[in-house]
Amino acid sequence: MAPAGGLTPPGYSGGNKQDLRPPASLPLLPTYPHGTMAATGNTGRNAASAFRHPVKVASGIIVGGKSIVTEDNVARLATVIQSEAGVYGATAQAMVGWTIVNRMKSHQYHRVSSVIFDHGHRQYASNQPATSQTLQIAREILSGRAHDISGGATYFYSPQVMPKEKDADSVKHGKDIGGGLESGTGVVDKKGAPARNYKPSWANYFDHVAVPGLDERNFKFYRGK
């Protein structure tokens, strides 16, 4: 998982692998399925091969007068969702997906790839193959059948993977990344002790979006102004 969806330094990937149990079921519309854990690699297929049929909707979400429902967009969105939130459940996965689609709306982009590599830098991780679950979530979002549970969120970061106050890596990389320290998030250091983490500068002036049932040690979402 990248530490900050939006202005993210490359090289951050992975996530919480403590529980990889597949979900008992996935609702058609991913609206707060609390406690559901996503499976990783449960299909053995990559995003391109897993998505074999066109999305059967008339138009889906329209950006600049053009539908953004394409096979390529579904496959790429599902890959990002899996890479950023594959083991965190359908709520977190849908939230990550909506940040991308909301950026597409804001910047009038028609391709998911334009958001992934925005401003000449990789903004989102995309190194994990999509699963049947993340493909379904991507289809539901792009088709317009899913409600935007993110409230228009366009940014996120993970407090747990951000630099910590006393980490050796924090000293090496200059500690503060622009937003100062935050506490009370439940973050722990490498020894398991409570720790304060640094946050992105935009977290100080963008609107925080609170999501019921979402563990903010792993994800904090924001709506840009």
ZAVO-957587 format. One record per atom (N, C-alpha, C): residue number from 1; chain; residue in one letter; x, y, z; atom name. Coordinates in steps of 0.02 Angstrom, whole numbers, m for minus. Layout:
// ZAVO-957587
i, ch, aa, px, py, pz, at
NUM, A, a, X, Y, Z, CA;
...
END
This chain:
// ZAVO-957587
i, ch, aa, px, py, pz, at
1, A, m, 42, m60, 0, N;
1, A, m, 0, 0, 0, CA;
1, A, m, 43, 62, 0, C;
2, A, a, 25, 110, m40, N;
2, A, a, 60, 173, m39, CA;
2, A, a, 40, 212, 23, C;
3, A, p, 85, 250, 54, N;
3, A, p, 68, 284, 115, CA;
3, A, p, 21, 342, 106, C;
4, A, a, 17, 370, 47, N;
4, A, a, m28, 427, 36, CA;
4, A, a, m53, 426, m35, C;
5, A, g, m116, 406, m45, N;
5, A, g, m143, 402, m112, CA;
5, A, g, m150, 470, m143, C;
6, A, g, m106, 487, m188, N;
6, A, g, m110, 553, m220, CA;
6, A, g, m42, 581, m232, C;
7, A, l, m4, 594, m180, N;
7, A, l, 63, 619, m187, CA;
7, A, l, 109, 569, m153, C;
8, A, t, 116, 511, m183, N;
8, A, t, 148, 456, m149, CA;
8, A, t, 216, 441, m178, C;
9, A, p, 268, 437, m135, N;
9, A, p, 333, 415, m159, CA;
9, A, p, 329, 343, m182, C;
10, A, p, 363, 323, m235, N;
10, A, p, 360, 254, m259, CA;
10, A, p, 392, 207, m210, C;
11, A, g, 377, 142, m219, N;
11, A, g, 410, 91, m180, CA;
11, A, g, 372, 66, m121, C;
12, A, y, 313, 93, m107, N;
12, A, y, 273, 70, m51, CA;
12, A, y, 221, 21, m78, C;
13, A, s, 220, m39, m50, N;
13, A, s, 170, m88, m72, CA;
13, A, s, 158, m136, m15, C;
14, A, g, 109, m180, m24, N;
14, A, g, 95, m229, 27, CA;
14, A, g, 39, m207, 72, C;
15, A, g, 34, m237, 131, N;
15, A, g, m20, m219, 176, CA;
15, A, g, m24, m267, 234, C;
16, A, n, m79, m265, 270, N;
16, A, n, m89, m307, 328, CA;
16, A, n, m107, m377, 306, C;
17, A, k, m63, m425, 318, N;
17, A, k, m75, m493, 295, CA;
17, A, k, m91, m540, 354, C;
18, A, q, m118, m512, 407, N;
18, A, q, m134, m554, 465, CA;
18, A, q, m193, m600, 452, C;
19, A, d, m239, m581, 410, N;
19, A, d, m299, m620, 398, CA;
19, A, d, m315, m619, 324, C;
20, A, l, m306, m676, 292, N;
20, A, l, m319, m680, 220, CA;
20, A, l, m379, m723, 205, C;
21, A, r, m426, m729, 251, N;
21, A, r, m485, m770, 239, CA;
21, A, r, m528, m738, 186, C;
22, A, p, m554, m778, 139, N;
22, A, p, m598, m750, 88, CA;
22, A, p, m664, m731, 119, C;
23, A, p, m698, m682, 89, N;
23, A, p, m762, m660, 116, CA;
23, A, p, m816, m712, 105, C;
24, A, a, m864, m714, 151, N;
24, A, a, m920, m761, 143, CA;
24, A, a, m962, m740, 83, C;
25, A, s, m970, m677, 72, N;
25, A, s, m1008, m653, 15, CA;
25, A, s, m989, m580, 3, C;
26, A, l, m1003, m556, m56, N;
26, A, l, m990, m486, m73, CA;
26, A, l, m1054, m455, m97, C;
27, A, p, m1079, m403, m66, N;
27, A, p, m1141, m372, m89, CA;
27, A, p, m1132, m340, m157, C;
28, A, l, m1187, m338, m195, N;
28, A, l, m1183, m307, m262, CA;
28, A, l, m1162, m235, m257, C;
29, A, l, m1189, m199, m207, N;
29, A, l, m1169, m130, m196, CA;
29, A, l, m1128, m128, m132, C;
30, A, p, m1063, m113, m135, N;
30, A, p, m1020, m117, m76, CA;
30, A, p, m1032, m58, m29, C;
31, A, t, m1083, m63, 13, N;
31, A, t, m1098, m9, 59, CA;
31, A, t, m1087, m32, 130, C;
32, A, y, m1027, m19, 156, N;
32, A, y, m1008, m34, 224, CA;
32, A, y, m1017, m107, 244, C;
33, A, p, m988, m155, 209, N;
33, A, p, m990, m225, 231, CA;
33, A, p, m939, m235, 287, C;
34, A, h, m955, m213, 348, N;
34, A, h, m907, m210, 402, CA;
34, A, h, m879, m280, 417, C;
35, A, g, m813, m281, 425, N;
35, A, g, m780, m342, 448, CA;
35, A, g, m764, m391, 392, C;
36, A, t, m787, m379, 331, N;
36, A, t, m772, m425, 277, CA;
36, A, t, m699, m421, 258, C;
37, A, m, m665, m478, 253, N;
37, A, m, m595, m479, 234, CA;
37, A, m, m590, m501, 162, C;
38, A, a, m547, m470, 124, N;
38, A, a, m539, m486, 54, CA;
38, A, a, m487, m541, 45, C;
39, A, a, m497, m583, m4, N;
39, A, a, m447, m634, m21, CA;
39, A, a, m397, m603, m67, C;
40, A, t, m335, m628, m64, N;
40, A, t, m284, m604, m111, CA;
40, A, t, m260, m663, m152, C;
41, A, g, m261, m653, m218, N;
41, A, g, m237, m706, m262, CA;
41, A, g, m282, m766, m263, C;
42, A, n, m347, m758, m250, N;
42, A, n, m390, m816, m245, CA;
42, A, n, m415, m841, m312, C;
43, A, t, m399, m806, m366, N;
43, A, t, m422, m829, m431, CA;
43, A, t, m365, m853, m475, C;
44, A, g, m305, m830, m461, N;
44, A, g, m248, m850, m502, CA;
44, A, g, m248, m818, m570, C;
45, A, r, m287, m764, m579, N;
45, A, r, m291, m731, m644, CA;
45, A, r, m271, m659, m637, C;
46, A, n, m243, m631, m689, N;
46, A, n, m228, m560, m686, CA;
46, A, n, m288, m520, m708, C;
47, A, a, m282, m454, m702, N;
47, A, a, m340, m412, m715, CA;
47, A, a, m365, m418, m787, C;
48, A, a, m320, m422, m834, N;
48, A, a, m341, m424, m904, CA;
48, A, a, m377, m489, m921, C;
49, A, s, m351, m546, m897, N;
49, A, s, m382, m609, m913, CA;
49, A, s, m446, m622, m873, C;
50, A, a, m449, m593, m812, N;
50, A, a, m508, m604, m770, CA;
50, A, a, m569, m567, m797, C;
51, A, f, m558, m510, m828, N;
51, A, f, m614, m472, m855, CA;
51, A, f, m623, m489, m928, C;
52, A, r, m669, m535, m942, N;
52, A, r, m676, m561, m1010, CA;
52, A, r, m736, m534, m1047, C;
53, A, h, m781, m502, m1013, N;
53, A, h, m843, m480, m1045, CA;
53, A, h, m854, m406, m1033, C;
54, A, p, m882, m371, m1082, N;
54, A, p, m895, m300, m1073, CA;
54, A, p, m943, m288, m1015, C;
55, A, v, m937, m230, m983, N;
55, A, v, m983, m212, m930, CA;
55, A, v, m1051, m199, m962, C;
56, A, k, m1102, m233, m939, N;
56, A, k, m1168, m230, m971, CA;
56, A, k, m1210, m173, m941, C;
57, A, v, m1190, m113, m956, N;
57, A, v, m1228, m53, m936, CA;
57, A, v, m1228, m7, m996, C;
58, A, a, m1278, 37, m997, N;
58, A, a, m1285, 82, m1055, CA;
58, A, a, m1228, 132, m1060, C;
59, A, s, m1211, 163, m1004, N;
59, A, s, m1160, 215, m1008, CA;
59, A, s, m1116, 218, m947, C;
60, A, g, m1144, 209, m887, N;
60, A, g, m1105, 215, m827, CA;
60, A, g, m1089, 287, m811, C;
61, A, i, m1034, 298, m775, N;
61, A, i, m1014, 365, m757, CA;
61, A, i, m990, 403, m818, C;
62, A, i, m1013, 465, m825, N;
62, A, i, m996, 507, m882, CA;
62, A, i, m948, 561, m859, C;
63, A, v, m893, 569, m894, N;
63, A, v, m844, 622, m880, CA;
63, A, v, m834, 661, m945, C;
64, A, g, m848, 725, m943, N;
64, A, g, m839, 766, m1003, CA;
64, A, g, m880, 742, m1062, C;
65, A, g, m940, 717, m1047, N;
65, A, g, m984, 694, m1101, CA;
65, A, g, m968, 625, m1127, C;
66, A, k, m920, 590, m1096, N;
66, A, k, m899, 525, m1121, CA;
66, A, k, m900, 474, m1065, C;
67, A, s, m926, 414, m1080, N;
67, A, s, m927, 361, m1031, CA;
67, A, s, m856, 337, m1015, C;
68, A, i, m842, 324, m951, N;
68, A, i, m776, 298, m933, CA;
68, A, i, m779, 223, m919, C;
69, A, v, m835, 191, m937, N;
69, A, v, m841, 119, m929, CA;
69, A, v, m808, 84, m988, C;
70, A, t, m747, 61, m979, N;
70, A, t, m711, 22, m1029, CA;
70, A, t, m679, m38, m996, C;
71, A, e, m663, m89, m1035, N;
71, A, e, m631, m148, m1008, CA;
71, A, e, m564, m129, m976, C;
72, A, d, m527, m85, m1009, N;
72, A, d, m462, m65, m983, CA;
72, A, d, m469, m29, m916, C;
73, A, n, m517, 16, m911, N;
73, A, n, m527, 53, m849, CA;
73, A, n, m547, 6, m792, C;
74, A, v, m592, m41, m806, N;
74, A, v, m613, m89, m754, CA;
74, A, v, m553, m130, m731, C;
75, A, a, m514, m155, m778, N;
75, A, a, m456, m197, m760, CA;
75, A, a, m405, m158, m720, C;
76, A, r, m390, m97, m742, N;
76, A, r, m339, m57, m707, CA;
76, A, r, m364, m34, m638, C;
77, A, l, m427, m16, m633, N;
77, A, l, m454, 5, m569, CA;
77, A, l, m453, m53, m520, C;
78, A, a, m472, m112, m543, N;
78, A, a, m471, m171, m499, CA;
78, A, a, m401, m187, m476, C;
79, A, t, m352, m178, m519, N;
79, A, t, m282, m192, m501, CA;
79, A, t, m258, m144, m447, C;
80, A, v, m275, m80, m454, N;
80, A, v, m256, m31, m403, CA;
80, A, v, m291, m47, m336, C;
81, A, i, m355, m62, m339, N;
81, A, i, m391, m77, m278, CA;
81, A, i, m359, m136, m242, C;
82, A, q, m341, m188, m279, N;
82, A, q, m309, m246, m249, CA;
82, A, q, m241, m228, m220, C;
83, A, s, m203, m188, m257, N;
83, A, s, m135, m170, m235, CA;
83, A, s, m135, m126, m174, C;
84, A, e, m184, m81, m169, N;
84, A, e, m186, m34, m113, CA;
84, A, e, m224, m60, m53, C;
85, A, a, m275, m101, m65, N;
85, A, a, m319, m121, m9, CA;
85, A, a, m342, m193, m12, C;
86, A, g, m302, m235, m43, N;
86, A, g, m323, m304, m56, CA;
86, A, g, m342, m344, 6, C;
87, A, v, m310, m331, 63, N;
87, A, v, m325, m372, 122, CA;
87, A, v, m364, m334, 175, C;
88, A, y, m393, m277, 157, N;
88, A, y, m427, m236, 206, CA;
88, A, y, m503, m237, 202, C;
89, A, g, m532, m276, 159, N;
89, A, g, m604, m281, 156, CA;
89, A, g, m636, m237, 104, C;
90, A, a, m699, m251, 88, N;
90, A, a, m733, m218, 32, CA;
90, A, a, m745, m144, 44, C;
91, A, t, m754, m123, 106, N;
91, A, t, m766, m51, 118, CA;
91, A, t, m704, m11, 100, C;
92, A, a, m646, m32, 125, N;
92, A, a, m584, 3, 108, CA;
92, A, a, m570, m1, 33, C;
93, A, q, m584, m58, 3, N;
93, A, q, m572, m66, m68, CA;
93, A, q, m616, m19, m109, C;
94, A, a, m679, m14, m91, N;
94, A, a, m723, 33, m126, CA;
94, A, a, m701, 105, m117, C;
95, A, m, m679, 122, m57, N;
95, A, m, m656, 190, m43, CA;
95, A, m, m596, 207, m87, C;
96, A, v, m548, 162, m92, N;
96, A, v, m490, 174, m135, CA;
96, A, v, m512, 183, m207, C;
97, A, g, m557, 141, m230, N;
97, A, g, m581, 147, m299, CA;
97, A, g, m615, 214, m312, C;
98, A, w, m653, 237, m264, N;
98, A, w, m687, 301, m273, CA;
98, A, w, m639, 360, m275, C;
99, A, t, m583, 357, m240, N;
99, A, t, m536, 412, m244, CA;
99, A, t, m510, 421, m316, C;
100, A, i, m501, 365, m351, N;
100, A, i, m478, 369, m420, CA;
100, A, i, m532, 397, m465, C;
101, A, v, m593, 371, m459, N;
101, A, v, m647, 395, m501, CA;
101, A, v, m663, 468, m487, C;
102, A, n, m660, 488, m424, N;
102, A, n, m672, 559, m408, CA;
102, A, n, m618, 604, m437, C;
103, A, r, m557, 580, m442, N;
103, A, r, m505, 619, m475, CA;
103, A, r, m517, 623, m550, C;
104, A, m, m541, 568, m578, N;
104, A, m, m557, 569, m649, CA;
104, A, m, m610, 622, m663, C;
105, A, k, m659, 626, m620, N;
105, A, k, m712, 677, m628, CA;
105, A, k, m682, 747, m620, C;
106, A, s, m641, 756, m569, N;
106, A, s, m614, 822, m554, CA;
106, A, s, m569, 849, m609, C;
107, A, h, m528, 803, m637, N;
107, A, h, m479, 824, m688, CA;
107, A, h, m502, 811, m759, C;
108, A, q, m563, 784, m766, N;
108, A, q, m590, 768, m832, CA;
108, A, q, m547, 717, m869, C;
109, A, y, m523, 667, m831, N;
109, A, y, m485, 612, m861, CA;
109, A, y, m533, 557, m882, C;
110, A, h, m517, 525, m938, N;
110, A, h, m558, 470, m962, CA;
110, A, h, m526, 402, m951, C;
111, A, r, m464, 402, m929, N;
111, A, r, m428, 339, m918, CA;
111, A, r, m403, 334, m846, C;
112, A, v, m412, 276, m816, N;
112, A, v, m386, 264, m749, CA;
112, A, v, m310, 273, m748, C;
113, A, s, m277, 253, m801, N;
113, A, s, m204, 258, m804, CA;
113, A, s, m181, 331, m798, C;
114, A, s, m222, 379, m818, N;
114, A, s, m203, 449, m812, CA;
114, A, s, m199, 471, m739, C;
115, A, v, m239, 439, m696, N;
115, A, v, m236, 454, m624, CA;
115, A, v, m178, 417, m592, C;
116, A, i, m166, 355, m612, N;
116, A, i, m112, 315, m582, CA;
116, A, i, m45, 350, m592, C;
117, A, f, m35, 379, m650, N;
117, A, f, 29, 412, m667, CA;
117, A, f, 22, 487, m674, C;
118, A, d, m20, 517, m634, N;
118, A, d, m33, 589, m639, CA;
118, A, d, 30, 630, m622, C;
119, A, h, 38, 686, m656, N;
119, A, h, 93, 733, m643, CA;
119, A, h, 162, 701, m652, C;
120, A, g, 165, 650, m694, N;
120, A, g, 230, 620, m709, CA;
120, A, g, 256, 574, m655, C;
121, A, h, 216, 558, m605, N;
121, A, h, 237, 514, m551, CA;
121, A, h, 183, 462, m538, C;
122, A, r, 206, 404, m514, N;
122, A, r, 157, 352, m495, CA;
122, A, r, 122, 373, m431, C;
123, A, q, 56, 379, m435, N;
123, A, q, 16, 401, m378, CA;
123, A, q, m15, 344, m339, C;
124, A, y, m23, 287, m370, N;
124, A, y, m54, 229, m339, CA;
124, A, y, m14, 166, m354, C;
125, A, a, m13, 120, m307, N;
125, A, a, 18, 54, m319, CA;
125, A, a, m26, 15, m368, C;
126, A, s, 6, m24, m411, N;
126, A, s, m32, m66, m458, CA;
126, A, s, 8, m129, m474, C;
127, A, n, 35, m159, m421, N;
127, A, n, 80, m216, m430, CA;
127, A, n, 49, m282, m410, C;
128, A, q, m15, m283, m393, N;
128, A, q, m48, m345, m374, CA;
128, A, q, m104, m361, m423, C;
129, A, p, m109, m425, m445, N;
129, A, p, m162, m443, m492, CA;
129, A, p, m231, m437, m461, C;
130, A, a, m279, m416, m500, N;
130, A, a, m348, m409, m477, CA;
130, A, a, m378, m477, m460, C;
131, A, t, m427, m477, m416, N;
131, A, t, m465, m537, m400, CA;
131, A, t, m537, m528, m424, C;
132, A, s, m576, m581, m419, N;
132, A, s, m646, m576, m439, CA;
132, A, s, m682, m523, m397, C;
133, A, q, m664, m516, m333, N;
133, A, q, m696, m467, m290, CA;
133, A, q, m679, m396, m311, C;
134, A, t, m615, m381, m322, N;
134, A, t, m597, m313, m340, CA;
134, A, t, m622, m295, m411, C;
135, A, l, m626, m345, m455, N;
135, A, l, m655, m332, m521, CA;
135, A, l, m729, m314, m515, C;
136, A, q, m764, m348, m470, N;
136, A, q, m835, m333, m461, CA;
136, A, q, m844, m263, m433, C;
137, A, i, m803, m246, m383, N;
137, A, i, m808, m179, m354, CA;
137, A, i, m793, m126, m407, C;
138, A, a, m742, m137, m448, N;
138, A, a, m725, m89, m501, CA;
138, A, a, m782, m81, m550, C;
139, A, r, m813, m136, m570, N;
139, A, r, m870, m133, m616, CA;
139, A, r, m928, m93, m586, C;
140, A, e, m943, m107, m523, N;
140, A, e, m999, m74, m490, CA;
140, A, e, m987, 2, m485, C;
141, A, i, m926, 21, m470, N;
141, A, i, m910, 93, m464, CA;
141, A, i, m916, 127, m532, C;
142, A, l, m881, 100, m582, N;
142, A, l, m880, 132, m647, CA;
142, A, l, m948, 131, m682, C;
143, A, s, m988, 80, m669, N;
143, A, s, m1053, 76, m701, CA;
143, A, s, m1103, 125, m672, C;
144, A, g, m1086, 153, m613, N;
144, A, g, m1133, 198, m581, CA;
144, A, g, m1183, 164, m537, C;
145, A, r, m1178, 97, m529, N;
145, A, r, m1225, 60, m488, CA;
145, A, r, m1209, 65, m414, C;
146, A, a, m1146, 82, m397, N;
146, A, a, m1126, 86, m327, CA;
146, A, a, m1131, 158, m303, C;
147, A, h, m1153, 167, m241, N;
147, A, h, m1156, 232, m210, CA;
147, A, h, m1086, 254, m189, C;
148, A, d, m1070, 318, m197, N;
148, A, d, m1005, 344, m177, CA;
148, A, d, m1002, 350, m101, C;
149, A, i, m979, 297, m69, N;
149, A, i, m975, 296, 4, CA;
149, A, i, m919, 340, 30, C;
150, A, s, m876, 365, m16, N;
150, A, s, m819, 405, 5, CA;
150, A, s, m837, 479, 15, C;
151, A, g, m897, 498, m5, N;
151, A, g, m916, 568, 2, CA;
151, A, g, m873, 615, m40, C;
152, A, g, m850, 590, m97, N;
152, A, g, m809, 631, m142, CA;
152, A, g, m735, 632, m126, C;
153, A, a, m711, 584, m87, N;
153, A, a, m640, 582, m67, CA;
153, A, a, m594, 575, m128, C;
154, A, t, m537, 609, m124, N;
154, A, t, m489, 607, m179, CA;
154, A, t, m418, 590, m155, C;
155, A, y, m407, 587, m91, N;
155, A, y, m341, 573, m63, CA;
155, A, y, m348, 525, m4, C;
156, A, f, m295, 487, 9, N;
156, A, f, m292, 447, 69, CA;
156, A, f, m219, 432, 86, C;
157, A, y, m209, 414, 148, N;
157, A, y, m143, 388, 169, CA;
157, A, y, m153, 338, 225, C;
158, A, s, m101, 301, 240, N;
158, A, s, m103, 250, 292, CA;
158, A, s, m59, 272, 350, C;
159, A, p, m88, 292, 407, N;
159, A, p, m47, 312, 464, CA;
159, A, p, 3, 258, 485, C;
160, A, q, m17, 195, 481, N;
160, A, q, 27, 141, 504, CA;
160, A, q, 91, 135, 463, C;
161, A, v, 89, 151, 399, N;
161, A, v, 150, 143, 358, CA;
161, A, v, 186, 209, 347, C;
162, A, m, 160, 263, 376, N;
162, A, m, 196, 326, 371, CA;
162, A, m, 256, 326, 418, C;
163, A, p, 305, 371, 407, N;
163, A, p, 362, 376, 453, CA;
163, A, p, 339, 390, 524, C;
164, A, k, 373, 359, 572, N;
164, A, k, 355, 368, 643, CA;
164, A, k, 404, 417, 676, C;
165, A, e, 384, 442, 733, N;
165, A, e, 422, 494, 768, CA;
165, A, e, 493, 472, 784, C;
166, A, k, 502, 410, 807, N;
166, A, k, 568, 388, 829, CA;
166, A, k, 599, 334, 785, C;
167, A, d, 569, 321, 728, N;
167, A, d, 598, 271, 683, CA;
167, A, d, 664, 294, 655, C;
168, A, a, 710, 247, 647, N;
168, A, a, 773, 264, 615, CA;
168, A, a, 762, 287, 544, C;
169, A, d, 712, 257, 511, N;
169, A, d, 697, 277, 442, CA;
169, A, d, 671, 348, 439, C;
170, A, s, 636, 370, 492, N;
170, A, s, 611, 439, 493, CA;
170, A, s, 669, 488, 495, C;
171, A, v, 719, 472, 535, N;
171, A, v, 778, 515, 539, CA;
171, A, v, 814, 517, 471, C;
172, A, k, 820, 458, 442, N;
172, A, k, 854, 452, 377, CA;
172, A, k, 819, 494, 324, C;
173, A, h, 754, 494, 325, N;
173, A, h, 716, 528, 272, CA;
173, A, h, 693, 598, 293, C;
174, A, g, 719, 623, 348, N;
174, A, g, 703, 691, 366, CA;
174, A, g, 641, 700, 408, C;
175, A, k, 615, 645, 435, N;
175, A, k, 557, 647, 480, CA;
175, A, k, 496, 679, 449, C;
176, A, d, 485, 743, 463, N;
176, A, d, 423, 775, 443, CA;
176, A, d, 416, 779, 367, C;
177, A, i, 359, 754, 342, N;
177, A, i, 347, 756, 270, CA;
177, A, i, 299, 813, 251, C;
178, A, g, 290, 859, 298, N;
178, A, g, 252, 919, 282, CA;
178, A, g, 192, 932, 325, C;
179, A, g, 164, 879, 356, N;
179, A, g, 103, 887, 394, CA;
179, A, g, 110, 883, 469, C;
180, A, g, 172, 871, 492, N;
180, A, g, 183, 865, 563, CA;
180, A, g, 162, 797, 590, C;
181, A, l, 161, 792, 656, N;
181, A, l, 145, 729, 690, CA;
181, A, l, 71, 725, 708, C;
182, A, e, 46, 664, 710, N;
182, A, e, m21, 652, 736, CA;
182, A, e, m19, 594, 785, C;
183, A, s, m65, 595, 832, N;
183, A, s, m69, 542, 882, CA;
183, A, s, m140, 519, 890, C;
184, A, g, m151, 466, 928, N;
184, A, g, m218, 442, 940, CA;
184, A, g, m247, 399, 885, C;
185, A, t, m206, 378, 838, N;
185, A, t, m230, 338, 783, CA;
185, A, t, m224, 263, 796, C;
186, A, g, m191, 244, 851, N;
186, A, g, m180, 174, 865, CA;
186, A, g, m120, 145, 832, C;
187, A, v, m79, 188, 802, N;
187, A, v, m19, 166, 766, CA;
187, A, v, 34, 142, 816, C;
188, A, v, 71, 90, 796, N;
188, A, v, 125, 65, 838, CA;
188, A, v, 190, 66, 798, C;
189, A, d, 246, 68, 835, N;
189, A, d, 311, 68, 802, CA;
189, A, d, 333, m4, 789, C;
190, A, k, 395, m12, 766, N;
190, A, k, 420, m78, 747, CA;
190, A, k, 425, m126, 806, C;
191, A, k, 424, m98, 867, N;
191, A, k, 427, m139, 928, CA;
191, A, k, 358, m152, 958, C;
192, A, g, 307, m125, 925, N;
192, A, g, 239, m135, 949, CA;
192, A, g, 215, m85, 1000, C;
193, A, a, 255, m33, 1013, N;
193, A, a, 237, 18, 1061, CA;
193, A, a, 197, 74, 1027, C;
194, A, p, 150, 106, 1063, N;
194, A, p, 112, 162, 1033, CA;
194, A, p, 159, 216, 1006, C;
195, A, a, 143, 242, 948, N;
195, A, a, 187, 291, 917, CA;
195, A, a, 147, 345, 882, C;
196, A, r, 179, 402, 874, N;
196, A, r, 151, 456, 834, CA;
196, A, r, 180, 451, 764, C;
197, A, n, 138, 462, 714, N;
197, A, n, 161, 459, 645, CA;
197, A, n, 158, 527, 612, C;
198, A, y, 200, 535, 561, N;
198, A, y, 198, 596, 521, CA;
198, A, y, 143, 589, 468, C;
199, A, k, 117, 645, 447, N;
199, A, k, 63, 645, 398, CA;
199, A, k, 78, 692, 340, C;
200, A, p, 45, 682, 283, N;
200, A, p, 56, 726, 226, CA;
200, A, p, 32, 797, 240, C;
201, A, s, 61, 846, 207, N;
201, A, s, 43, 916, 219, CA;
201, A, s, m30, 929, 203, C;
202, A, w, m57, 896, 150, N;
202, A, w, m125, 910, 130, CA;
202, A, w, m177, 886, 182, C;
203, A, a, m156, 843, 228, N;
203, A, a, m202, 819, 280, CA;
203, A, a, m221, 876, 328, C;
204, A, n, m183, 930, 327, N;
204, A, n, m198, 986, 372, CA;
204, A, n, m251, 1033, 345, C;
205, A, y, m264, 1031, 280, N;
205, A, y, m313, 1078, 252, CA;
205, A, y, m366, 1047, 208, C;
206, A, f, m360, 983, 190, N;
206, A, f, m414, 949, 155, CA;
206, A, f, m465, 925, 207, C;
207, A, d, m526, 910, 183, N;
207, A, d, m579, 888, 227, CA;
207, A, d, m573, 813, 241, C;
208, A, h, m569, 796, 304, N;
208, A, h, m565, 726, 325, CA;
208, A, h, m633, 693, 315, C;
209, A, v, m633, 633, 285, N;
209, A, v, m695, 595, 274, CA;
209, A, v, m694, 534, 321, C;
210, A, a, m737, 535, 371, N;
210, A, a, m742, 479, 418, CA;
210, A, a, m789, 426, 390, C;
211, A, v, m768, 363, 394, N;
211, A, v, m808, 309, 366, CA;
211, A, v, m823, 258, 422, C;
212, A, p, m886, 246, 436, N;
212, A, p, m904, 198, 489, CA;
212, A, p, m874, 129, 476, C;
213, A, g, m843, 101, 527, N;
213, A, g, m816, 33, 521, CA;
213, A, g, m748, 28, 490, C;
214, A, l, m718, 85, 469, N;
214, A, l, m653, 83, 437, CA;
214, A, l, m599, 99, 488, C;
215, A, d, m549, 56, 495, N;
215, A, d, m495, 65, 543, CA;
215, A, d, m446, 117, 516, C;
216, A, e, m444, 174, 550, N;
216, A, e, m404, 230, 525, CA;
216, A, e, m329, 222, 541, C;
217, A, r, m310, 168, 571, N;
217, A, r, m238, 152, 574, CA;
217, A, r, m213, 135, 504, C;
218, A, n, m257, 107, 464, N;
218, A, n, m238, 83, 398, CA;
218, A, n, m255, 133, 343, C;
219, A, f, m309, 169, 350, N;
219, A, f, m330, 216, 298, CA;
219, A, f, m362, 278, 329, C;
220, A, k, m343, 336, 305, N;
220, A, k, m377, 399, 320, CA;
220, A, k, m391, 432, 253, C;
221, A, f, m453, 449, 240, N;
221, A, f, m473, 477, 176, CA;
221, A, f, m489, 551, 183, C;
222, A, y, m476, 587, 128, N;
222, A, y, m485, 660, 127, CA;
222, A, y, m516, 682, 61, C;
223, A, r, m553, 735, 64, N;
223, A, r, m584, 766, 5, CA;
223, A, r, m548, 832, m9, C;
224, A, g, m516, 835, m68, N;
224, A, g, m480, 895, m87, CA;
224, A, g, m527, 954, m98, C;
225, A, k, m500, 1014, m88, N;
225, A, k, m540, 1075, m96, CA;
225, A, k, m524, 1108, m162, C;
END
